[in-house]
Amino acid sequence: MIAQGRNLILAALLVVALALAGGCMDLRQVESGARPLEAYQGVGGPHLAQRFAPLVVIHGFQQKYNRIGRPVASYDDNGQEQISMDPARPAMYWRAVAFATSKGNYTNLIYRVHFPSVPVSLIPFFISAGNNMGLFVVITLDQELRPVLITTLGTCGCYTSLTPTSYTPKRAYPQGWHDQPHELYGETLPARLDYAGKKDPRLVVEIRPGEHRVMGLSVVPGAALGERSLYRLHPAELIPADALWRLPLGQGTTSLFYESGPLEGHVKGAWKPFETMFIGWWCLDGVVGMDKAYGVKANPLYTSLKPWNRLSSDMNDFPGFLRFWGWWF
């Protein structure tokens, strides 16, 4: 970890020098009017997982760090285990988790993707620079298998958005809800997603290049993914999320996550030194921003940086997570 931090700091100094020599380098910039859009489509897996798998639109596709990868375990030159993301074999991991509230029974389809890295950049400044970062897309289904809520967040728990749909019951909305597009740290996301009246509706999740934040959400009919669509589709294999704990390594397997010790439940190699430097001291977490497993009790997937909200905002307890953010399903 110390060596990784030293390398990132050296890279940051190089970025500064390049920026001063060549002007502003906006790694977040989206090429206006670019067509077709590069997008990953989940393939394989059971019907339910494939039916609701999000279409993930990637900007800046020419840069490998912007592409979805597959976790790969290997040994470095010193014989130490290392984890990286292979964009040549994209994968989308999924799980179905049932939960109940006093108002009904629901199923979460939790999709997870990872990117090779967020590059070190000072102009613009990427506080989340580091390796192996990921993204959750959670589709909450009611008993009739209708999407009633779309949740997106980094696999570190950051940048949480909750977006209702045309099937969301009125009683579920937060108090004082305004049916207007909402701002989330500089990104504008829709107030509501319209699934009704669309044949074979598909969720589209648009990703900001460089820092890999969700910059757009929409729903399109399945026919929009045809031969003359706006999208150039790249298959991403749908794989059960349990496989993340059994990555092939040599003659055996290893986990994407640390399985014991103070880093239990964190993604190997996903330390974010700038987040630790600027945020860790006041949120009381020395590895803040480090990506996590879903469902590890010892490692809350908290979605609020305030230390006193660590458990109440934990997405592992989804009913409690909903209440924390004001939703009443």
C-alpha positions in Angstrom: 0.0 0.0 0.0 2.9 2.4 0.8 4.5 1.7 -2.5 1.3 2.2 -4.3 0.8 5.6 -2.6 4.4 6.6 -3.5 3.7 5.8 -7.2 0.5 7.8 -7.2 2.1 10.8 -5.7 4.9 10.7 -8.3 2.2 10.3 -11.0 0.4 13.3 -9.6 3.6 15.5 -9.9 3.9 14.4 -13.5 0.4 15.4 -14.2 1.0 18.9 -12.7 4.1 19.3 -15.0 2.1 18.2 -18.1 -0.8 20.5 -17.2 1.5 23.5 -16.8 3.1 22.7 -20.1 0.1 21.9 -22.2 -2.9 23.6 -20.6 -6.0 22.1 -19.1 -6.6 18.4 -19.6 -10.2 17.6 -19.0 -10.4 13.9 -18.6 -14.1 14.2 -17.7 -15.1 15.7 -21.1 -17.7 13.9 -23.1 -17.3 14.1 -26.9 -20.4 16.0 -28.1 -22.6 14.2 -30.7 -20.4 11.1 -30.8 -22.3 8.2 -32.4 -22.7 5.3 -32.0 -22.4 5.3 -28.2 -20.2 2.5 -26.8 -22.2 0.4 -24.3 -21.9 -2.8 -22.4 -24.8 -5.3 -22.4 -25.1 -8.1 -19.9 -25.2 -11.5 -21.6 -25.8 -15.0 -20.4 -27.1 -15.8 -16.9 -30.7 -16.5 -16.0 -33.6 -14.8 -17.6 -34.4 -12.4 -14.7 -30.8 -11.2 -14.5 -30.5 -10.6 -18.2 -34.0 -9.0 -18.5 -33.1 -6.2 -16.1 -29.4 -5.9 -16.6 -28.5 -2.2 -17.2 -27.0 -1.0 -20.4 -23.8 0.8 -19.3 -22.8 3.6 -21.7 -19.1 4.4 -21.7 -17.7 7.7 -22.8 -13.9 7.9 -23.6 -14.0 4.3 -24.6 -10.6 4.6 -26.4 -9.0 4.8 -22.9 -8.8 1.4 -21.3 -9.3 2.8 -17.8 -12.8 3.8 -18.8 -13.8 0.3 -19.8 -15.5 -2.3 -17.7 -13.1 -5.1 -16.8 -13.1 -8.5 -15.1 -11.2 -9.1 -11.8 -8.1 -11.1 -12.4 -5.7 -12.5 -9.8 -2.1 -13.0 -10.5 1.4 -12.9 -8.8 3.8 -10.0 -9.3 7.5 -10.3 -9.8 8.0 -10.8 -6.1 5.5 -13.6 -5.8 2.9 -11.4 -4.1 -0.8 -11.7 -5.0 -2.3 -8.9 -7.0 -5.7 -8.0 -8.4 -6.3 -6.1 -11.6 -9.3 -5.5 -14.0 -9.0 -7.0 -17.5 -11.0 -4.8 -20.0 -10.5 -7.4 -22.7 -12.9 -9.7 -20.8 -15.7 -7.4 -19.4 -18.0 -8.9 -16.8 -21.1 -7.8 -14.9 -21.7 -9.5 -11.5 -25.2 -9.8 -10.1 -27.1 -11.1 -7.2 -30.8 -11.2 -6.2 -31.6 -10.3 -2.6 -35.2 -10.5 -1.3 -36.3 -8.1 1.5 -39.5 -7.2 3.3 -40.9 -4.1 4.9 -44.2 -3.5 6.7 -45.7 -2.5 3.3 -44.6 -5.3 1.1 -42.1 -7.8 -0.3 -39.4 -6.8 -2.7 -36.4 -8.2 -4.6 -33.2 -6.3 -5.3 -31.2 -7.1 -8.4 -27.8 -5.9 -7.5 -25.4 -5.4 -10.5 -21.7 -4.7 -10.0 -19.0 -3.7 -12.5 -15.4 -2.6 -12.0 -13.0 -0.4 -13.9 -9.2 -0.7 -14.1 -8.6 2.6 -12.5 -9.5 6.2 -12.0 -6.4 8.0 -13.3 -4.4 10.5 -11.3 -5.3 14.0 -12.3 -5.1 17.4 -10.8 -6.7 19.3 -13.6 -9.5 18.3 -13.1 -8.7 16.9 -9.7 -9.9 13.3 -9.2 -10.0 12.7 -5.5 -11.0 9.1 -6.1 -7.8 8.3 -8.1 -6.8 4.7 -7.6 -7.3 1.2 -8.9 -10.1 -1.4 -9.2 -13.0 1.0 -8.4 -16.5 -0.2 -9.1 -20.1 0.7 -9.4 -23.4 -0.7 -8.1 -26.7 -0.5 -10.0 -29.6 -1.8 -7.8 -33.0 -2.4 -9.4 -35.7 -2.8 -6.8 -38.6 -5.0 -8.0 -42.1 -5.2 -6.4 -44.0 -8.5 -6.1 -45.2 -8.1 -9.8 -41.5 -7.8 -10.9 -41.9 -4.1 -11.8 -39.0 -1.8 -11.1 -40.0 0.7 -8.4 -36.6 2.2 -7.5 -33.2 2.5 -9.2 -30.2 3.0 -6.9 -26.7 3.8 -8.1 -23.6 4.2 -6.1 -19.9 3.5 -6.1 -18.8 0.2 -4.6 -17.2 2.4 -1.9 -20.6 3.7 -1.0 -20.1 7.1 -2.5 -22.3 9.3 -4.8 -25.6 7.5 -3.8 -28.6 8.3 -6.0 -32.1 6.9 -5.6 -34.5 7.5 -8.5 -38.2 6.5 -8.5 -40.0 5.1 -11.5 -43.4 5.2 -13.1 -44.3 2.2 -10.8 -43.2 3.8 -7.5 -46.2 4.1 -5.2 -46.9 7.6 -3.9 -46.6 6.6 -0.3 -43.0 5.6 -0.8 -41.7 9.1 -1.7 -39.7 11.2 0.8 -41.5 14.0 2.6 -41.3 17.2 0.6 -40.3 15.4 -2.6 -40.0 17.7 -5.6 -40.6 16.1 -8.9 -37.6 17.8 -10.6 -34.2 16.6 -11.8 -31.8 16.5 -9.0 -28.1 17.5 -8.7 -25.6 15.1 -7.2 -22.2 16.6 -6.8 -22.2 18.3 -10.2 -24.2 15.6 -12.1 -27.9 16.1 -13.0 -30.1 12.9 -12.8 -33.8 12.6 -13.7 -36.6 13.0 -11.2 -38.3 9.9 -12.4 -37.7 7.0 -14.9 -40.6 6.1 -17.1 -40.9 2.3 -17.6 -44.6 2.3 -18.4 -45.7 1.9 -22.1 -42.3 0.7 -23.3 -41.9 -2.8 -24.8 -39.1 -4.7 -23.1 -37.8 -1.6 -21.3 -34.1 -1.4 -20.6 -32.3 0.9 -18.1 -29.5 2.9 -19.5 -26.7 4.1 -17.2 -24.4 6.7 -18.6 -20.9 6.9 -17.1 -18.7 10.0 -16.9 -15.2 9.3 -18.3 -12.2 9.5 -16.0 -13.9 9.4 -12.6 -16.6 6.9 -13.6 -19.5 8.5 -12.0 -23.1 8.1 -13.1 -23.9 11.1 -15.3 -27.3 10.0 -16.8 -30.1 7.6 -16.3 -32.9 6.7 -18.8 -35.1 3.9 -20.0 -35.4 2.8 -23.6 -37.4 0.1 -25.3 -35.6 -3.1 -26.1 -35.9 -2.3 -29.8 -33.5 0.6 -29.4 -30.7 -2.0 -29.0 -31.3 -3.3 -32.5 -28.9 -3.2 -35.5 -29.5 0.5 -36.3 -29.5 1.7 -32.7 -27.5 4.5 -31.2 -25.4 2.0 -29.4 -22.4 -0.2 -30.3 -22.9 -3.1 -28.0 -20.1 -4.9 -26.2 -21.1 -8.1 -24.3 -20.4 -8.3 -20.6 -20.8 -11.7 -19.2 -23.4 -11.9 -16.4 -21.7 -13.8 -13.5 -23.1 -14.6 -10.0 -21.6 -12.3 -7.5 -20.4 -15.2 -5.3 -17.7 -15.8 -8.0 -15.9 -12.7 -6.7 -14.8 -14.7 -3.7 -13.3 -17.5 -5.9 -11.1 -15.9 -8.5 -8.7 -18.4 -10.2 -5.1 -18.0 -9.0 -2.4 -20.6 -9.8 -3.8 -24.0 -8.9 -6.4 -22.6 -6.6 -8.5 -19.5 -6.0 -8.5 -16.3 -4.1 -11.0 -13.6 -3.3 -11.4 -10.1 -4.7 -11.8 -9.0 -1.1 -9.7 -9.2 2.0 -11.2 -11.9 4.2 -9.8 -11.1 7.6 -8.0 -8.4 9.5 -8.7 -4.6 9.5 -9.4 -4.5 5.8 -11.9 -7.4 5.8 -14.5 -6.9 3.1 -12.5 -4.3 1.1 -11.4 -4.8 -2.5 -7.8 -5.7 -2.8 -5.7 -3.0 -4.4 -8.4 -0.4 -4.2 -6.9 2.1 -1.8 -7.6 5.8 -2.6 -4.8 7.8 -1.2 -6.3 11.3 -1.9 -9.6 10.4 -0.2 -7.6 9.1 2.8 -5.6 12.3 2.9 -8.5 14.8 2.5 -11.5 12.9 3.9 -10.3 10.1 6.1 -9.3 12.3 9.1 -12.7 13.9 9.6 -14.9 10.9 8.7 -12.8 8.7 11.0 -12.0 6.1 8.3 -8.4 5.7 7.2 -9.4 3.7 4.1 -12.4 5.9 3.1 -13.2 5.4 -0.6 -11.8 1.9 -0.7 -14.3 -0.3 -2.5 -16.1 -3.0 -0.7 -18.0 -6.2 -0.8 -21.7 -6.4 -0.4 -23.1 -8.1 2.6 -20.1 -8.2 5.0 -21.4 -7.2 8.4 -18.0 -6.3 9.8 -17.6 -3.7 7.0 -20.7 -1.5 6.6 -21.3 -0.3 3.1 -22.1 3.2 4.5 -23.5 5.8 2.2 -23.0 8.9 4.4 -19.6 10.1 5.4 -20.8 11.4 8.8 -19.4 8.8 11.4 -22.7 8.8 13.4 -24.6 7.7 10.2 -22.3 4.7 9.6 -24.8 2.0 10.5 -28.1 3.8 9.7 -26.9 4.5 6.1 -25.5 1.0 5.5 -26.8 -0.4 2.2 -26.3 -4.0 3.5 -29.5 -3.3 5.5 -31.6 -2.2 2.6 -34.8 -1.4 4.5 -32.8 0.7 7.0 -30.9 2.3 4.1 -34.2 3.3 2.5 -35.5 4.8 5.7 -32.2 6.8 6.2 -32.7 8.4 2.7 -36.3 9.1 3.4 -38.0 6.4 1.3 -40.9 4.4 2.7 -41.5 1.2 0.8 
